[in-house]
Amino acid sequence: MQKTISETSYNYFLKTNLDKYKGEWVIICDNKIVSHGYNLKEVVEEAKKLCESKKFLIAKVPSGETMIF
């Protein structure tokens, strides 16, 4: 079964060390972080320019420890 763009980007988000982006919004496109920052609107606008018509994943990097159930 082929993975969707969202699944691929989400797996990248889970497996990548994002410590330097703590508390920031990140945009993942083509398995790389193309934009990041604290202002979501600005981050998305930059990503739209860089990713053009491609789909991208928006995620908030936790600022502290996170427990997932």
C-alpha positions as CSV (number, residue, x, y, z in Angstrom):
1,M,0.0,0.0,0.0
2,Q,1.4,3.4,-1.0
3,K,1.6,6.1,1.7
4,T,-0.1,9.4,1.2
5,I,1.8,12.7,1.4
6,S,0.3,13.3,4.8
7,E,1.5,10.0,6.2
8,T,5.0,10.5,4.8
9,S,5.2,14.0,6.3
10,Y,3.8,12.9,9.6
11,N,6.3,10.0,9.8
12,Y,9.1,12.6,9.1
13,F,7.8,14.8,11.9
14,L,7.8,11.9,14.4
15,K,11.3,10.6,13.5
16,T,13.2,13.9,13.1
17,N,15.0,15.6,16.0
18,L,13.1,18.9,16.3
19,D,14.7,20.2,19.5
20,K,15.8,23.5,17.9
21,Y,12.2,24.2,16.9
22,K,10.6,23.8,20.4
23,G,7.5,25.9,20.7
24,E,7.5,26.8,17.0
25,W,5.2,25.9,14.1
26,V,7.0,23.9,11.4
27,I,5.9,23.2,7.8
28,I,7.0,19.9,6.3
29,C,7.0,19.6,2.5
30,D,8.8,16.9,0.5
31,N,10.3,15.4,3.7
32,K,12.0,18.6,4.8
33,I,11.2,21.6,7.0
34,V,10.6,24.5,4.7
35,S,9.4,27.0,7.2
36,H,9.2,27.5,10.9
37,G,8.5,30.2,13.5
38,Y,6.1,31.4,16.2
39,N,3.6,33.2,14.0
40,L,1.5,30.6,12.2
41,K,0.2,33.0,9.6
42,E,3.7,34.0,8.5
43,V,5.0,30.4,8.5
44,V,2.1,29.3,6.3
45,E,2.5,32.2,3.9
46,E,6.2,31.4,3.5
47,A,5.4,27.7,2.9
48,K,2.8,28.5,0.3
49,K,5.5,30.3,-1.7
50,L,8.2,27.6,-1.2
51,C,5.9,24.5,-1.8
52,E,3.9,26.1,-4.6
53,S,0.9,23.8,-5.2
54,K,2.2,20.9,-3.2
55,K,0.5,19.7,0.0
56,F,2.3,20.3,3.2
57,L,2.0,19.4,6.9
58,I,1.6,22.0,9.6
59,A,2.7,20.9,13.1
60,K,3.4,22.6,16.4
61,V,6.6,21.3,18.1
62,P,5.9,20.8,21.8
63,S,8.0,23.1,24.0
64,G,8.3,20.6,26.8
65,E,7.9,16.9,27.4
66,T,4.9,15.4,25.8
67,M,3.2,12.2,26.7
68,I,1.1,10.6,23.9
69,F,-1.5,8.0,24.8
